[in-house]
């Protein structure tokens, strides 16, 4: 899952080396914190948050396959 988020985020931003994903695992919930370089935040969020919603939908579907819930937080 972490690799999936990194792959998607690196494809969207101008500086793919600055993409960082931190995974916080709970009993049934996985929380992913995504950090991108300065100036790339808007590219990950997208117009009206559409890109962020799409990434969250993909992560939710992938987490359902392993029987967990996933949450993506995009940090500055």
RODO-2510 file (C-alpha; in nm, 4 decimals, decimal comma):
residues 76
     n   res          X          Y          Z
     1     x     0,0000     0,0000     0,0000
     2     x     0,2756     0,2423     0,0895
     3     x     0,4479     0,1725    -0,2423
     4     x     0,1207     0,2369    -0,4260
     5     x     0,0833     0,5799    -0,2668
     6     x     0,4457     0,6672    -0,3430
     7     x     0,4048     0,5542    -0,7044
     8     x     0,0912     0,7633    -0,7595
     9     x     0,2307     1,0726    -0,5864
    10     x     0,5629     1,0572    -0,7736
    11     x     0,3764     1,0465    -1,1038
    12     x     0,1882     1,3655    -1,0157
    13     x     0,4581     1,5951    -0,8778
    14     x     0,7477     1,7840    -1,0383
    15     x     1,0015     1,6678    -0,7796
    16     x     0,9429     1,2940    -0,7208
    17     x     1,2423     1,2624    -0,4862
    18     x     1,0676     1,4755    -0,2238
    19     x     0,7690     1,2389    -0,1826
    20     x     0,7547     1,0804     0,1630
    21     x     0,4920     0,8425     0,2988
    22     x     0,4731     0,7415     0,6632
    23     x     0,2569     0,4455     0,7633
    24     x     0,0886     0,4309     1,1030
    25     x    -0,0633     0,0885     1,1607
    26     x    -0,3442     0,0273     1,4036
    27     x    -0,5437    -0,2877     1,4734
    28     x    -0,7868    -0,2470     1,1866
    29     x    -0,6893     0,0920     1,0477
    30     x    -0,3916     0,2059     0,8442
    31     x    -0,3115     0,5771     0,8373
    32     x    -0,0800     0,7087     0,5688
    33     x     0,0773     1,0523     0,5946
    34     x     0,1851     1,1908     0,2571
    35     x     0,4366     1,4742     0,2327
    36     x     0,5444     1,6316    -0,0945
    37     x     0,7866     1,9079    -0,1853
    38     x     0,7030     2,2736    -0,1672
    39     x     0,4894     2,3772    -0,4625
    40     x     0,3704     2,0234    -0,5365
    41     x     0,0905     2,0165    -0,2798
    42     x    -0,1644     2,1562    -0,5240
    43     x    -0,0837     1,8875    -0,7797
    44     x    -0,1549     1,6106    -0,5306
    45     x    -0,4780     1,7717    -0,4085
    46     x    -0,6052     1,8755    -0,7527
    47     x    -0,8921     2,1035    -0,8469
    48     x    -1,1564     2,1001    -0,5745
    49     x    -0,9746     1,8035    -0,4170
    50     x    -1,0637     1,5650    -0,6986
    51     x    -0,7169     1,4108    -0,7278
    52     x    -0,6948     1,3576    -0,3517
    53     x    -1,0407     1,1968    -0,3508
    54     x    -0,9371     0,9633    -0,6331
    55     x    -0,6193     0,8589    -0,4503
    56     x    -0,8210     0,7957    -0,1340
    57     x    -1,0715     0,5834    -0,3283
    58     x    -0,7910     0,3676    -0,4714
    59     x    -0,6350     0,3223    -0,1276
    60     x    -0,9708     0,2349     0,0290
    61     x    -1,0345    -0,0309    -0,2359
    62     x    -0,6864    -0,1794    -0,1916
    63     x    -0,7254    -0,1853     0,1872
    64     x    -1,0598    -0,3662     0,1624
    65     x    -0,8831    -0,6535    -0,0118
    66     x    -0,6650    -0,7064     0,2947
    67     x    -0,9542    -0,6548     0,5367
    68     x    -0,8465    -0,3192     0,6797
    69     x    -0,9494     0,0443     0,6594
    70     x    -0,7108     0,3017     0,5181
    71     x    -0,6945     0,6750     0,5611
    72     x    -0,4735     0,9193     0,3701
    73     x    -0,3624     1,2463     0,5211
    74     x    -0,1870     1,4953     0,2962
    75     x     0,0460     1,7097     0,5039
    76     x     0,2224     2,0346     0,4194
***
